[in-house]
Amino acid sequence: MTGHLPHPLRSDARDNRERILDAARALFATEGLRVPMREVARRAGVGPATLYRRFPTKRELVTEAFTDQLRACRTIVDEGLAHPDPWAGFCLVVEKTCELHARHLGFTEAFMAAYPEAMDFAAARAYSLKSAGELARRAREAGGLRPDFVLDDLILMIMANRGIHALSTAARVAASRRFAALVIQAFRASPEHTRLPPVPRLAPG
């Protein structure tokens, strides 16, 4: 045997990699993808050369940083499809999708269009939309979803949810929950007004 097995990262290299990913996740979640790579390095406590050695491009860093969110997208739509009541499953997808994107601002940008050539995002987006379309069909046939609903309405929902500005992540998530409740009422086939979640503080008084 003359081939060489790949060498595992040294402990310090592994630590650097995890610090970079932790910093990237925190910054992308609160400030979006416009954060410079140098700011990620500074937050992680490493030099720019170390960051680029681990992640040569920002696309690679973004894709790796949002691995958990990509998995969560699949889990959410699978949970909705598995629900015995299609309308309840559809509502679950709306609520959990809005909250996921509210907690991670940069993820919305990456998921929607910022990195269309990143196969992980393209595949996750295609799977989520296809599954959501199937769930919408079931909910419509069951009489819960309004008949003129189209899949692009979910895209509009995600884009509008991304526009929520709040003083903190907690306030943004609270606003997103109220927004999701309003969206569900708009999507419902028969008007039925339920109590909305409380209004969070979104701007300084």
Disulfide bonds with the S-S distance in Angstrom:
none
